[in-house]
Every structure is written in C-alpha cells, then in structure tokens.
Amino acid sequence: MTDPDRFDPERKDNQHLGFGGGIYFCFGAPLARQETQIALTELARRLVNPRLVTDPPPYRHTPNLRGPQHLLVDIDGIT
C-alpha cells in the first residue's frame, strides 16, 4: 500500500479491518469506537446544510445485514 499514513477514503483494494472476536477481541476497540463517535459528531456539527442526495437511500435486501447500501450526502461547505 502506498502512503499508508495518509487518510484516503477512496483508496483501492482497502482490506477490511475488524476488531476480531472472543479471546482475540481487540483490547483497544472501546477506545477506537469512542474516538470515532467523537470525530463523526464533530464533523457533523461543522457541516453546512447537509442533505441526502437520494431520500430515502437505497437499502440492502438481506435479512441479516440491515441498513442503507450507501449514504450519499451533499453539503454546502465545512465551517
């Protein structure tokens, strides 16, 4: 992977990174979840006029994994 320390949400061939499970569960997972919640809350607070591109968004049609397939948001800027 080129430039692994740079955040690039459109990076190709990005492998899934989970927290594991059972005795192999990541010790830092609670901290990582809290940091993510704080970062996303702060980002959402700074977005100017956020709105869904498609309302309602397209949902998955599987019973075991619910939620939108993707959530495209358009914004006017970031303060």
VENKANOR-V765322 format. One line per field, one symbol per residue. psi: psi as a letter, one per 20 degrees, with the letter a starting at -180 (. if undefined). burial: 1 if it has 16 or more other ideal C-beta (glycine too) atoms within 10 Angstrom, else 0. A space follows every 50 residues. Layout:
psi->???
burial->???
This chain:
psi->ppmiippnijpqloqporjarcijpphjghggggggggghghghhipolq qpgooqqpqqkqhinrrqgrnppqqiap.
burial->00000000000000000000000000000000000000000000000000 00000000000000000000000000000
